[in-house]
Amino acid sequence: VCELGRMITQIILENYDDELAKERDKKAYRDKGKRETSIKTVYGEVEYSRRVYRTESEDGKAAYIYLLDQAMQMEKIGLISTNLAEKIALTVTEAPYRVSADVISDTCGQTISHGGVWNLIQQLGERISEEEEYAVQQMEADQAEGKRAVGILFEEMDGVWLRMQDSRHKKAPKQEMKVFTMYEGWDADSPKRSSLVNKKMLAGMEKSGSFHQKREALIEKIYDEIGQRILNGDGGSWIKETYDPETIYQLDRFHIYKEIKKKIRDGVAQDQIREMLEQKKVDEMLEYIQIYADSIESDDAKDKGSEKARELYRYLYNNKEGLLPYQERGIELPEAGEGIVYKNMGVQESQNCTTITLRMKHRRMRWSENGANNMAKALYRKENRELIDTIERYTD
């Protein structure tokens, strides 16, 4: 049956090429004979012939083109059919390139190498990056497409550190991938109220300025009016680079407790600091940390307890304005929309894990900067349930 499908496809393509040959402007396109090629599909590799034509480019130089490739928009993402490209992308976002190539080769009527799988993801990632850059241009030209209005937009950002490699596949310093999640609240009808409403993500290896431009363009592509924006982060300097000066910033609770446990070795002191934070006694908490740091100071150069306690103090002091959750600041907030409830923020660690970490960390993997960026684009589009639509725009 697969062989029959390949035969039918070959006949269709070659007949289409014949029709284009008859209808072409013969003065502009001189027939230089046929060339063999192939296209990969889920029912095997279809081999066929199509004509190459000599023409002139705009600057008067000789150029050679395939009218069939132009008509079928083959230059979009390569000679791979849409449904095969979808299967490859969905597989490679779950498994390494070599494993994905084996799975596709075992389940489809043709063979594809891990290099072929890698090439598809690179091309797809580059196309998605171009879409992001175009959205930034639209935003800067005041042509954003957003039409939704929302009372509160919750935003969370964090970084995922990846093991890297250079162009010679040698170990390179780790780099941070930036990950962003936005949502309108939590689904009131969900049994555990853990489902996020209208969640969208963005991820990439860009510099902070470029990443924030793309983040803002994504927001403006969806929303026309936002009552209040609330940003949750771990205190990283790049996270605070917000476009909207009215954004409410809060320090992520998970990271606060993580730093307390990491920097304070005494369990009783840890409990005291957490308790004062829960009771909103921010100034007392900071003073307590200072006193604690002084009390355990030692002449022993190897004893880092006091130094680490002071690091905690600086971390909390530098993020003092964000220590209280948004609900506890006495700010009048817009009411939740129908079917939405507001809860404590702090979903980014979970989003990092399910979207990025499970695929891109551990298993002794190392990434080039471009390779990591392109994989991130496919992963976040998949999480946004937009990957298939994206592929269909670039295959035919």
C-alpha positions in Angstrom: 0.0 0.0 0.0 2.9 2.4 0.8 4.5 1.6 -2.5 1.2 2.3 -4.3 1.0 5.7 -2.4 4.5 6.6 -3.5 3.7 5.7 -7.1 0.5 7.8 -7.1 2.4 10.8 -5.5 5.1 10.5 -8.2 2.5 10.6 -11.0 0.8 13.6 -9.4 4.0 15.6 -9.0 5.3 14.8 -12.5 2.0 15.6 -14.1 1.9 18.9 -12.2 5.4 19.7 -13.5 4.2 19.0 -17.1 1.3 21.4 -16.6 3.6 24.1 -15.4 5.9 23.5 -18.3 3.0 24.1 -20.8 1.8 27.2 -19.0 5.1 28.9 -18.4 6.4 32.0 -20.2 8.8 30.2 -22.6 10.8 33.4 -23.3 11.5 33.9 -19.6 12.0 30.3 -18.6 14.2 28.0 -20.9 13.8 24.3 -20.2 17.2 22.7 -19.3 16.0 19.2 -18.8 14.8 17.2 -15.8 16.5 16.5 -12.5 15.9 13.6 -10.0 14.8 14.5 -6.4 12.8 13.0 -3.6 10.4 14.1 -0.8 10.1 12.3 2.5 6.6 11.2 3.6 5.1 8.9 6.3 4.6 6.3 3.6 8.2 6.4 2.3 10.5 8.5 0.2 8.9 9.5 -3.1 11.4 9.8 -6.0 10.3 11.9 -9.0 11.7 14.1 -11.8 11.1 17.8 -12.3 12.4 20.3 -14.9 15.0 23.0 -14.2 14.7 26.3 -16.0 17.2 28.9 -16.9 16.1 32.5 -16.3 17.5 35.9 -15.4 17.6 37.4 -12.0 16.7 41.1 -11.4 20.3 42.1 -11.8 20.5 40.4 -15.2 22.5 37.4 -14.1 21.7 33.8 -15.1 19.6 31.9 -12.5 18.3 28.3 -12.4 15.0 27.5 -10.7 12.4 24.7 -10.4 8.9 25.9 -11.1 7.4 22.9 -9.3 9.4 23.7 -6.1 8.1 27.3 -6.3 4.5 26.3 -6.9 4.6 23.8 -4.0 6.5 26.2 -1.7 9.2 23.5 -1.1 11.6 26.1 0.2 9.6 26.6 3.4 11.2 23.8 5.4 12.6 21.3 3.0 11.5 18.3 1.1 9.4 16.8 4.0 5.7 16.4 4.0 3.6 18.1 6.6 2.4 15.0 8.5 5.9 13.6 8.6 7.3 16.9 9.9 4.7 16.9 12.6 5.6 13.4 13.7 9.3 14.2 13.7 8.7 17.4 15.8 6.4 15.7 18.3 8.9 12.8 18.7 12.0 14.9 19.0 10.5 17.2 21.7 10.2 14.1 23.9 13.4 12.1 23.0 17.0 12.7 21.8 17.7 13.1 18.1 19.1 9.6 17.6 16.2 8.0 19.4 13.7 10.1 17.4 15.4 9.1 14.1 15.1 5.4 15.1 11.4 5.8 16.1 10.5 7.5 12.8 12.5 5.0 10.7 10.9 2.1 12.5 7.3 3.4 12.2 7.3 5.1 8.8 8.0 3.6 5.4 11.4 5.3 5.0 14.7 6.0 6.8 15.7 9.3 8.3 19.0 10.0 10.0 19.5 11.9 13.3 21.1 14.6 11.2 17.8 14.9 9.2 15.8 15.2 12.4 18.3 17.8 13.7 18.1 19.8 10.5 14.3 20.0 10.7 14.3 21.3 14.2 16.9 24.0 13.3 14.9 25.2 10.4 11.7 25.2 12.4 13.3 27.0 15.3 14.7 29.7 13.0 11.2 30.2 11.4 9.7 30.6 14.9 12.4 33.1 15.8 11.5 35.1 12.6 7.9 35.1 13.7 8.8 36.4 17.1 10.9 39.2 15.5 8.1 40.1 13.2 5.7 40.4 16.2 8.3 42.8 17.8 8.2 44.9 14.6 4.4 45.0 14.7 4.5 46.1 18.3 7.0 48.9 17.7 4.9 50.0 14.7 1.8 50.1 16.8 0.2 47.3 14.8 -0.2 44.7 17.5 -3.1 42.3 17.0 -4.3 42.0 20.6 -8.0 42.3 21.2 -8.6 40.6 24.6 -9.2 42.6 27.8 -8.2 41.1 31.2 -8.4 42.3 34.8 -5.1 40.8 35.9 -2.3 39.2 33.9 0.0 37.0 35.9 3.5 36.8 34.6 6.4 34.5 35.9 10.0 34.3 34.7 12.9 32.1 35.6 16.1 30.7 34.0 17.1 27.1 33.3 20.9 26.5 33.3 22.1 24.2 30.5 25.4 22.4 29.8 26.9 23.8 26.6 29.4 22.9 23.9 31.4 24.9 21.4 31.6 24.5 17.6 34.1 21.6 18.1 31.7 19.8 20.4 34.0 20.6 23.4 32.6 21.4 26.8 31.7 25.1 27.2 30.5 27.2 30.2 26.9 26.7 31.2 24.3 29.3 29.9 20.9 30.3 31.1 17.8 29.8 29.0 15.1 32.3 29.8 11.6 31.0 30.3 8.4 33.1 30.6 4.8 32.0 31.5 1.7 34.2 31.5 -1.9 33.4 32.5 -5.1 35.0 33.6 -5.7 33.0 36.8 -6.7 29.5 37.9 -9.7 27.5 36.6 -12.4 27.7 39.3 -14.0 24.5 37.9 -10.9 22.4 38.0 -11.1 19.8 40.8 -7.8 20.9 42.4 -7.9 24.4 40.9 -4.5 23.9 39.5 -5.3 24.5 35.8 -4.0 27.8 34.5 -6.4 29.9 32.3 -5.2 31.0 28.9 -1.6 30.0 29.7 1.1 31.0 27.1 4.8 30.5 27.3 8.0 31.8 25.7 11.5 30.5 25.9 14.9 31.2 24.3 18.6 31.9 24.7 18.3 35.6 23.7 19.9 38.4 25.6 17.6 39.9 28.2 16.7 43.0 26.1 15.7 41.0 23.1 13.8 38.4 25.2 11.8 41.1 26.9 10.9 42.6 23.6 9.6 39.3 22.4 7.8 38.7 25.7 6.0 42.1 25.4 5.2 41.4 21.7 3.6 38.1 22.7 1.5 39.9 25.3 0.4 42.6 22.9 -0.4 40.0 20.2 -3.1 38.7 22.6 -4.2 41.5 24.9 -5.4 45.0 24.1 -6.3 46.0 27.7 -4.8 44.8 31.0 -6.0 46.1 34.3 -3.0 45.0 36.4 0.2 43.1 35.7 1.8 41.0 38.4 5.3 39.6 37.9 6.7 36.8 40.0 10.5 36.0 39.8 13.5 34.8 41.7 15.2 38.3 42.0 17.4 38.0 38.9 18.3 41.4 37.6 17.1 40.5 34.0 13.7 39.6 35.3 13.0 43.0 36.7 13.5 44.7 33.3 9.7 45.2 32.8 8.1 47.3 30.1 5.2 48.5 32.3 6.4 50.6 35.3 3.0 49.8 37.1 3.8 46.1 37.2 3.6 44.7 40.7 6.8 42.7 41.4 7.0 39.9 44.0 9.8 37.6 44.9 9.1 33.9 44.3 8.2 32.2 47.6 9.9 28.9 46.6 13.2 30.7 46.0 12.9 32.6 49.3 12.6 29.4 51.3 15.3 27.8 49.3 17.7 30.6 50.1 16.8 30.5 53.8 17.5 26.8 54.0 20.7 27.1 51.9 22.2 30.1 53.8 21.1 29.5 57.4 22.5 26.3 58.9 20.6 26.5 62.2 17.1 25.0 62.1 15.7 27.2 64.8 16.9 30.3 63.1 15.4 29.1 59.8 12.0 28.7 61.5 12.2 32.1 63.1 13.0 33.8 59.7 10.2 32.0 58.0 7.7 32.8 60.8 8.5 36.5 60.7 8.1 36.5 56.9 4.7 34.8 57.2 3.7 37.4 59.8 4.8 40.2 57.4 7.4 41.5 59.8 9.9 42.3 57.0 12.1 44.8 58.9 12.2 42.6 62.0 13.2 39.6 59.8 16.1 41.5 58.2 17.3 42.8 61.6 17.2 39.2 62.9 19.3 37.9 60.1 21.9 40.7 60.7 22.0 39.8 64.4 22.3 36.1 63.6 25.2 36.7 61.2 27.0 38.7 63.9 26.4 36.1 66.5 28.0 33.2 64.6 31.0 35.2 63.2 34.1 33.1 63.6 37.9 33.6 63.2 38.0 30.3 61.4 38.5 31.1 57.7 36.8 27.9 56.7 33.6 28.8 58.6 31.3 30.5 56.0 28.2 30.6 58.2 28.3 34.3 58.9 29.2 35.1 55.3 26.3 33.1 53.9 23.8 34.7 56.4 24.9 38.1 55.1 24.4 36.9 51.5 20.8 36.0 52.5 20.3 39.4 54.1 21.5 41.2 50.9 19.3 39.0 48.7 16.2 39.7 50.7 17.0 43.4 51.2 17.6 44.0 47.5 14.2 42.5 46.8 12.5 44.0 49.8 9.6 45.5 47.8 8.7 42.1 46.5 8.8 40.1 49.8 5.0 40.3 50.4 2.7 38.5 48.1 0.5 40.7 45.9 -2.7 39.8 47.9 -1.1 41.1 51.1 -0.2 44.7 50.1 -3.5 46.4 50.4 -3.7 47.0 46.7 -7.2 47.2 45.1 -7.2 44.6 42.4 -9.7 44.0 39.6 -12.2 41.2 40.2 -11.6 37.8 38.8 -13.5 37.0 35.6 -16.2 34.3 35.4 -14.7 30.8 36.1 -11.4 32.2 37.3 -10.0 32.3 40.8 -6.8 34.1 42.1 -4.2 32.1 44.1 -0.6 32.3 45.2 1.8 32.6 42.3 4.8 30.3 41.9 4.1 28.0 38.9 7.3 28.7 37.0 9.4 25.9 38.5 6.8 23.4 37.4 6.5 24.9 33.9 10.3 24.8 33.6 10.3 21.1 34.4 7.6 19.9 32.2 8.4 22.1 29.2 12.2 22.5 29.2 14.0 20.5 31.8 12.7 17.0 31.1 13.9 17.3 27.5 17.0 19.5 27.7 18.7 18.6 31.0 20.4 15.5 32.4 21.2 12.4 30.3 24.7 14.0 29.8 23.3 16.3 27.1 25.2 19.4 25.9 23.9 22.1 23.6 25.2 24.7 21.2 23.6 28.1 21.8 21.7 28.0 18.5 20.7 24.3 19.0 19.3 25.1 22.4 17.5 28.1 21.2 15.8 26.3 18.3 14.8 23.3 20.5 13.3 25.8 23.1 11.2 27.4 20.3 9.7 24.0 19.4 9.1 23.0 23.1 7.3 26.2 24.1 5.1 26.1 20.9 4.2 22.5 21.7 3.3 23.6 25.3 1.2 26.4 23.9 -0.5 23.8 21.6 0.7 25.8 18.6 3.4 23.5 17.2 1.3 21.7 14.6 -0.1 25.0 13.3 3.4 26.4 13.1 4.7 23.3 11.1 1.7 23.6 8.7 2.7 27.2 7.9 6.2 26.0 6.9 5.5 22.7 5.1 3.3 21.8 2.2 
